[in-house]
Structure formats: structure tokens, C-alpha cells
């Protein structure tokens, strides 16, 4: 995820980039003040991934201004989360945008080729969990991970999950997304030898308490190696999964 910085430093080492050119690239102002937002231009340098725009609560004009600032400062792909179709239409009229309605995600630019160590498997308990799963999957893809989708493989029909053992065993990270009682994460955690990121969803009947039951079940998982993000937080799971998928000894 820090490929651009590594490439710059390798260019200096190999004599393809001068020290002055590298300094100029790194000294570009760390943020740009738009009045309503301070756009973080150095986040990729610090964290390995550029700033993501959270679309909820922002006007289309604000989203457009932030996206253009990021693109003008060299960001090749801009991820916009939690953006409804109406805002997407307005933003798409000003910048080249691909909108994924189910995930409520907009992407400016192209999804990059995968450069992670392995594959991120995104599994859901049911079809109703797919919107959260797509948010996770698209986030991981924008951040350079290859994603395998296994949808509607919940514990109510365990054979559906077990028919995908090859994909699960080959995963570098598994994101297990489920509502109701959230049992999928524990089952997956008991099968694989990689980290499992559990995402509780607000899918379920009254006693599911809009995802609270799944959240508590996942927090109390008896399977080792299961971590949990917040209810419906597909973005957080996809981001974390991609970070894990890019960890090397050099890091």
C-alpha cells in the first residue's frame, strides 16, 4: 500500500530520481484547507492508503470539491462511502464516477490491480448481508487486494460454507459478515488458519436489536483469531483486511 513511496525511494537509490526531486515530492503541503474540510494529502505517506471520503452528511458540492482536491494532488483512485444514489448522480455530473448502488460506494478513477500477498475472502451469512459485504469487498479492492466473494453461506445450511473449503483455506484474511445470531464468524474462525474479521449486521428480527445480538455473539466468539468491527461497518472490515493482506516482514 506504500508502493508509491517505495518507488520514489528506489528511484533515488537507483539514480533515476534526484534527491531534490524526491524532497519536492515529499514536501508538498500535508493538507489543503477548503474552508469546510481540511483534505489530508499526506495520509498515504503516513498510513499507506489515501484519504477516503465519507459521503453521509456531506453535500454533493462538498464531495466534489474534496474529490477534485485529492485527484489534483495525485490520488489516482478516490473512494467515497455511504453515498446515496441522488448524491452520486450529482457528483457524477462533475467528476468521472462509478457508483455501486448496493454498497452505496462511489469510485473516482480505476480500481488498481491487486498487489497484496494473497486473497481476502468475504463471506456472508445471508443474501440480506450483501450490501455490507459489498462495501467491504470494494474497499479491499480499491486498496489493492484480490477479493473472493462467498455469499449466502450461513450456518442454517452449513454444507454451503463447507463446499468452499478450498477458497477459505487459501485466504490471507476472511471477513465474516452476518446478522441474526452472528454465528458465521465463530464457525469460520474454527476452520481457517488466518485472521477472521467479523462484521455484525443489523439484519434480523426484533430480538436481534438492530445488530446488537450479532455484535455481542461475535465479541464472545470461542474461536481464536476473530476480531470484530462495528455493526454494518463493511468499510472498516475491508480496510483492516487489506492492511493485513499487505503486511510483510519489511513492514
N, C-alpha and C positions, 0 to 999 in steps of 0.2 A: 504493500500500500504506500510505501515511501519511495516508489520506483523513480519518481522524478528527481528527488534529492540525491538518491544513489547515482543516477545517471549523470547529474551535474558534477558530483564529486569525482566520479570515474572519469569524466571528461577532463577535469583538472589534472587528475593523476596521469592520464594518457596524453596530455598536451593538446587536446582538442578544444579546450575551453581555458581562457586565461583566468588568472586569479581575479583580475579586475572585473571581468565579465561575470564570474561566479559571485563576487561580492555584490555587484549591482543587482543580480537576480535575487539574492537573499535579503538585500536591504530595502526592497520595495516595501512601502508602508504597510504595517501589520493589519490595519483595518481602515475602512472608509466610512466616514460619518455621513449618513444620508438624512440626518435630522430625526427620522423616526426609527432608524436602525443603524447600529454600528456593525458593518459587514466584516466578518473575520476573514482576512485574506491569508493569514499565516497558519490556519488550523491544519492544513495538510502537512506543513513542515513540523508542527508540534505533535500531531496525533496520527498522521498517516492517511487521513481522509479529510476531504474538504467539507466546508460548512453545508449543512442540509437545511432547507427552508421548511419550517413547519407552517403549513398553509392555513390551518384553522385560526380564526381570529384576525387574519390579515386581509386587507382589501386586495383585489386584483392588481391595482396600481402599485401597491407596496411589494407584492410578489414579483411583478415585472421589474421594478427598479432593482431589487436585490439580485434577481437572476441575471440581469444585464451587467450589474457590477461584477458579479463573480465571473461571468464569461469574459468580460473586458479585461479582467486581470488573470486570464489564462486557465480558468477552470473549464475543462473540456466537457464534463458531464455534471449537470445540476439536478439534484434530487429534491422534489417537492412532495411532502407527505401531507395527508389529511386535507386534501383539496377536493371540494365538490365539483360536480360537472359544470355548474354555472360559472364558477371562478375559472375553471380550466378553459372554457370557451373564450373568456375574456383574455386570459393570459396567452392562449394560443393564437390570438389575433395579433399579438405584439411580438412574440418570440416563437421560434420553431419548437413546438411542444408535442410530445407523445403522451397521451393520457390513458391511464389504466383505471377504468371506472370502478371495477370491483375492489381494487386495492386502494382507491382514492389517491393514487400516486401520479404525479406528472414528472416527466424526464425531459430536460433540455439537453440536446446532444445525444451521442450514441452510447449504448451500454458497452463498456470496454470488454475486450477479450479476457477470459479468466486467467489470472496469474497466481492463484492460491496453490497451496500444497496438495489439496485433494478436493473432495466434493462435500457440499453441505446438503444434507437430506432434510427436506421439510415435510413432516408428516402431520396429518390431521385426523382427529377422531371422527369427524363427520363432514358432510358437504357444507353445512352451515358455518363451519370454521374457516372456509376457504378465503373470505375477504381478509382476515387477519394473516392467513398463511401467505397470500399473495403479497401483502405488504412486506412480510419477512423475506420472501423469496426475491422480490425485485430489489429490495435494499441490498441483500447479499450480492446479487448480480451486478448492481451498479458499483459496488465496492470491489469487484474483481473475483468473485467466487463462482465456481460452477455449481449449479443447483439441480438437485433431483427432487421432483415432487411426488409424494405418495399421499394421495388424498382419499378420505373416507376409509380409513383402515383402523377404526376404533375397536375397543375391547368387546363390544357387543357381538362382534364377529371376528374373533381373534385370528382365524385362519387367513383373513385378508392381509393382516400385518405379516404373518409368518411366511406368506408366499413371496415376500420381498426381502428375505434374509440376506441375499447377496448384496443388494443395494445398501442395507443397513450396516453390514459388516465392512463394506468398503468406505464408509463415511468417515470424514475427518471430524465432523460435528453433526449432531442431529438436533433439529428443532422440533419438539413435540407439542402440538397445538390442540387443545381440547377444552370443551366446556363441560356441562353436566357435573360429574364427579371427578373429572380430570385424571382418570386412571392411566391414560395412554403414556404419560411421562414415566411412571414407575415401571410399566411393562417394558418400554423401550430401554430404560436405564438398566434393567436386569438382563438385557440381551447384548448390548454393544460394549465395546472397549474404548469408546471415545466420549468426550463431554456431551451431555444432553442439556439443551436449553428448553425449559418448559414454559409454555405460554398459556395461561388460563384465559378462556374467552367468556364473554357474557352470554353465551348460548346455554339455555336450559329453562326449566320450569321454575315456579315461584321459589322453592327452597334452594335453588341454585344461587339466589341473591345476586343476580347480575354478575356472576363470575366469582363471587367470594368463596363459594364452596370449592370450586376448582382450584382457586388460589391456595386455600388452606390445605387441600389434599396434596397439591404439588409441593408445598413447603414442608409437608410432613412425609414426603416420599421416603420409603425404606431403601430405595436403590441408591447406591453411592454414585457420585459424579453427576447428579442432577442439580442444576441451578434454575432459578425461577425469576422471570421478569414480571412486570405489572400486567394487570388484566387488559387484554386486547392489544398489548404492546408488540405488535409484529415488527415494527421498525427497530426497537431495542434489541430484539432477538436476532434479527438479520444482521445488524451492525456487530453485535458481540460475536456471532458465529463467524463472520468474515474476519474479524480480528484474530480469532483462534486459528482460522484457516491460513493465516499469513504469518504465524509465529515460527521463527526459525531460531537455531542456536545463535545466529549472528545478532538477533534482536536482543 
